[in-house]
Amino acid sequence: MQQKKIPPDTFQIRCPKLGHQIHFAYCREENFGLPCVKTLNCWFSYFRVEEYLRSELTPDEFSRLFQEPPKSKVQSLMEMIDQAQKRSRKKDG
C-alpha cells in the first residue's frame, strides 16, 4: 500500500468548525500553534494524518489534543475570556 503524502497547501477541505474551505496548514496551527482537535477526523481520508501528527507532536501534546475528552463549550469560552482579560491587562499595564 502506498503511503499518502501530506496534501499540498493548495488542496482545501470544508472545515466543520468554520464552515468554509481551509488548507491543512491552517489545521496544523489553529489551536494556539497546535493542531485543531478535529484534525484527525477531518483529514483521515486524505492521508495518514495520525501518523504524521504523531511524528510532529510530542506524545504529551498528541495525548492532550486527541485522546483526552474535549472541553465543554462553556469551559472553552471561559478560558478564552480569561486569556483576553490577561492580554488586556498586559497591554494596559
Phi, psi and chi 1 to 4 in degrees:
 res  aa     phi    psi   chi1   chi2   chi3   chi4
   1 MET       -  130.4 -176.7  166.9  123.1      -
   2 GLN   -80.7  136.1 -173.4  179.6   22.3      -
   3 GLN   -73.4  133.5  179.2  177.6   -6.2      -
   4 LYS   -78.9  131.4  -64.2  179.7 -176.0  177.9
   5 LYS   -86.0  165.2  -66.0 -176.1  179.2 -178.0
   6 ILE   -60.3  134.9  -60.9  169.0      -      -
   7 PRO   -64.8  146.4    2.5   -1.6      -      -
   8 PRO   -64.7  155.8   21.8  -28.7      -      -
   9 ASP   -65.5   -7.4  -77.5  -21.8      -      -
  10 THR   -82.3  -17.5   54.9      -      -      -
  11 PHE   -82.3  132.3 -178.0   76.7      -      -
  12 GLN  -128.8  150.8  -62.6 -178.5  -19.0      -
  13 ILE  -128.8  167.0   64.4  169.5      -      -
  14 ARG   -79.7  128.2 -176.0 -179.0 -178.8  -77.5
  15 CYS   -87.0  122.8  174.0      -      -      -
  16 PRO   -68.9  -25.2   21.7  -28.2      -      -
  17 LYS   -77.3  -42.8  -78.7  175.7   68.8  174.5
  18 LEU   -93.3  -27.9  -59.4  176.2      -      -
  19 GLY    84.3   16.0      -      -      -      -
  20 HIS  -145.7  177.8   58.2   80.7      -      -
  21 GLN   -72.5  139.5  -59.7  -65.9  104.7      -
  22 ILE  -143.1  161.5   49.1  103.3      -      -
  23 HIS   -93.4  159.6  -56.9   97.9      -      -
  24 PHE   -62.3  -32.1 -177.9   62.2      -      -
  25 ALA   -56.9  -37.9      -      -      -      -
  26 TYR   -65.7  -44.4  175.3   81.1      -      -
  27 CYS   -62.3  -32.1  -60.4      -      -      -
  28 ARG   -69.2  -20.7  -71.4 -168.7  -46.1 -113.7
  29 GLU  -130.2    8.1  -62.7 -175.1    4.5      -
  30 GLU   -62.0  -30.4 -179.8  -88.9  -19.7      -
  31 ASN   -99.7   68.6 -171.6    6.5      -      -
  32 PHE    54.8   44.8  -59.3  101.2      -      -
  33 GLY    91.5   -6.5      -      -      -      -
  34 LEU  -112.2  164.1  -68.5  170.9      -      -
  35 PRO   -63.7  150.6  -22.2   33.2      -      -
  36 CYS   -61.0  144.0  171.9      -      -      -
  37 VAL   -66.6  -15.1  -63.7      -      -      -
  38 LYS   -94.6    1.3  -65.6 -172.9  173.6  -78.2
  39 THR   -55.5  -44.0  -56.8      -      -      -
  40 LEU   -61.2  -44.5  -65.0  178.9      -      -
  41 ASN   -67.0  -37.7  -67.7  -27.8      -      -
  42 CYS   -76.8  -34.8  -64.9      -      -      -
  43 TRP  -108.6   -3.3  -71.9   95.0      -      -
  44 PHE   -59.9  -30.5   78.7   93.4      -      -
  45 SER   -82.6   -6.8   63.4      -      -      -
  46 TYR  -100.9  -30.4  -59.9   99.8      -      -
  47 PHE  -167.3  176.5   75.0  107.2      -      -
  48 ARG   -79.0   72.5  -67.2 -178.8  177.4  168.2
  49 VAL   -66.1  -37.8   66.1      -      -      -
  50 GLU   -63.6  -45.5 -178.7  175.5  -13.8      -
  51 GLU   -59.7  -44.7 -175.9  178.3  -57.0      -
  52 TYR   -60.9  -49.3  170.3   78.1      -      -
  53 LEU   -67.7  -34.4  -69.1  174.1      -      -
  54 ARG   -63.0  -32.1  -77.4 -173.6 -175.0  -84.4
  55 SER   -79.4  -22.5   71.7      -      -      -
  56 GLU   -93.8  -27.1  -66.9  -67.7  -48.1      -
  57 LEU  -106.1  158.8  -59.9  170.2      -      -
  58 THR   -73.4  159.0   66.8      -      -      -
  59 PRO   -57.1  -37.0  -27.6   35.6      -      -
  60 ASP   -66.0  -43.5 -178.2   55.6      -      -
  61 GLU   -62.6  -45.7  -72.0  171.1  -30.5      -
  62 PHE   -60.1  -46.1 -171.6   89.3      -      -
  63 SER   -61.8  -46.8  175.2      -      -      -
  64 ARG   -62.3  -38.5 -167.9  167.5   20.8   99.5
  65 LEU   -78.9  -41.9  -71.7  168.4      -      -
  66 PHE  -116.7  -11.2  -57.5  114.8      -      -
  67 GLN  -115.0  -18.8  -65.1  173.3  -29.1      -
  68 GLU   -86.5  151.8  -67.4  179.1    6.6      -
  69 PRO   -61.1  140.7   -4.5    8.0      -      -
  70 PRO   -67.7  153.5   21.7  -27.9      -      -
  71 LYS   -71.7  153.4  -63.6  176.0 -174.6  173.9
  72 SER   -71.0  160.4   71.1      -      -      -
  73 LYS   -61.5  -38.7  -69.1 -164.3 -176.9  -90.7
  74 VAL   -64.6  -44.8  171.6      -      -      -
  75 GLN   -62.4  -43.4 -175.5  179.5    8.1      -
  76 SER   -62.1  -42.6  -65.0      -      -      -
  77 LEU   -63.8  -43.5 -177.4   57.6      -      -
  78 MET   -62.4  -39.2  -65.3  -57.0  -69.0      -
  79 GLU   -65.7  -41.3  -72.9  178.3    4.6      -
  80 MET   -64.4  -39.4  -73.8 -169.8  -67.9      -
  81 ILE   -63.9  -44.0  -69.1  168.8      -      -
  82 ASP   -60.9  -44.0 -175.2   50.2      -      -
  83 GLN   -63.5  -41.0  -69.8  169.4   -0.2      -
  84 ALA   -64.8  -40.0      -      -      -      -
  85 GLN   -64.0  -40.6  -71.5  172.6  -22.2      -
  86 LYS   -64.0  -42.9  -73.2  177.2 -177.0  175.9
  87 ARG   -63.5  -39.1  -77.3 -167.8  -56.3  -89.4
  88 SER   -64.8  -41.9  179.0      -      -      -
  89 ARG   -64.2  -40.6  -78.8 -172.7 -141.2  122.1
  90 LYS   -63.0  -43.0  -79.9 -175.7  179.7  178.6
  91 LYS   -64.7  -40.8 -173.8  177.9  176.4 -177.1
  92 ASP   -78.1  -27.9  -66.8  -19.8      -      -
  93 GLY   -97.3      -      -      -      -      -
